[in-house]
């Protein structure tokens, strides 16, 4: 249930309403929009009469029920307004959101050694990326595949961050590693295989770093939004949703099926920022540029693209990784689409 306040409502009156609703056994959550303040009500609201709440104050414009099972993730919860996730990086704050420039995240699937991660960080930053992605702990289908270097990889990510000024996004697999990862990461990623690890979602939601939540490979959109609800309900409002491809019938030509249609669907259902990962979504580097451009045209807020200095020798996901030179060529192409839809950061990457 949400309480929509009238434009110009006094802060003292909003606080008084909060206190009143708290005395009813509810948990009010104030959401400050561009034009109005909305109070989200968490608790047993099923038997509450909206008119009963309406009578509390003449400054209440309307009281609405949020019928969807994902309450906090619902766009209704913010009265139709998009939310922003502001991430502090060494180079300053970067904003993910519907009304902000596109954010590009790039880097290797796994951190392999200092030279490769530092080189990649410098190259992707020079091309226009704002964040470095790189796995320290890697969930793999096979127990015999490379699982990441763990704590030593976190140290290398910290070094690359220090030298490049990029923000860092890396994945958490085990709640025991969360504190160590949070010391280095500016955004903590929950991967596709852990999307419904509810105990992990609760713990990630209880810490303060923004969370990147990847869609599970067989998850419906509602499954995904309910997973986001776990993080939001645990107290962390800063969630970014990442589409990374879902498993469908044909796996001969692409690794997954990249669901570009999810962008307008999510835009209707949720206020949370959206990221598209065309690298995992296709599995082949030759398809990444086309799907990245399509994602921008569809309205994504961010892209995650895998870049590796030598994909043929990568310890994981080499076939879907671009070389730094290919990434350099791609960014001006993305700028054309980004500027056309009014989402490219300024100064835009110059065309070669």
C-alpha angles and dihedrals in degrees: 000000000000132000113211114206123210120255110274096022109167116250090230091057092049090051091049091052090049090054092047093051091045089056087058090062094259130126110228117204116195116218115190112206131184093268109009144030117236124194114209114207119213121188138049100345100144094097096039117112110225089216090059090058092042089061093060094082140003086225092070109100098188144336118224134186118229101219097183118097091233099068105171094036092052119105087225089065089067093040091250098311123128119239126228128222110207114197122193112222131174089260093049138274120330120197125213113198150109095268098044136080118280114271118217120206117190142168144096127314090239136020105242107169140339097262095054097044095045092045091048092047093054093045098049092045091052088053093052108271118143099196137041117220121200135148122237093170115033126196106213132184092229121056087215096057123098108284099191131264094269119201094008089056089054089056090052091049089052089051093049090048092051094049099041105033090227123139115245129231118187136159131256117209101168128037088224088069095047099097093048092048092048090057089064107022123081089193123027115217124214105199130223094261092054098043091111097036089119098184089054091047091054092051093046088049091052093060126072106236116104115261129225108204116197120206115250115248092245099028125125118224090255091051088053095048091047088054088053088050089061090058093044093046090053089061106266111117095180107091127148118194117220123197108205102167132282130237114258136155104294118060096152097087104025132028092229138350110263106220103213090166087070090077098069091035093054091043088060097043106037143032093215122113118257131225128186123208107199092174096067089029093065105015094214125087093218090065097045098084094052094047092045090055091046090052092054091049089050090055108259117167095214145011130215113202127178115231126179130173091228112015093181089064097039115132090222138017096359096152092061096045125102121219116241089253091053090048089051089054093045099053096066089049090052089048090061091057093038094053091046091059094038096247105108119110119243130271086043121213107272118243113247 
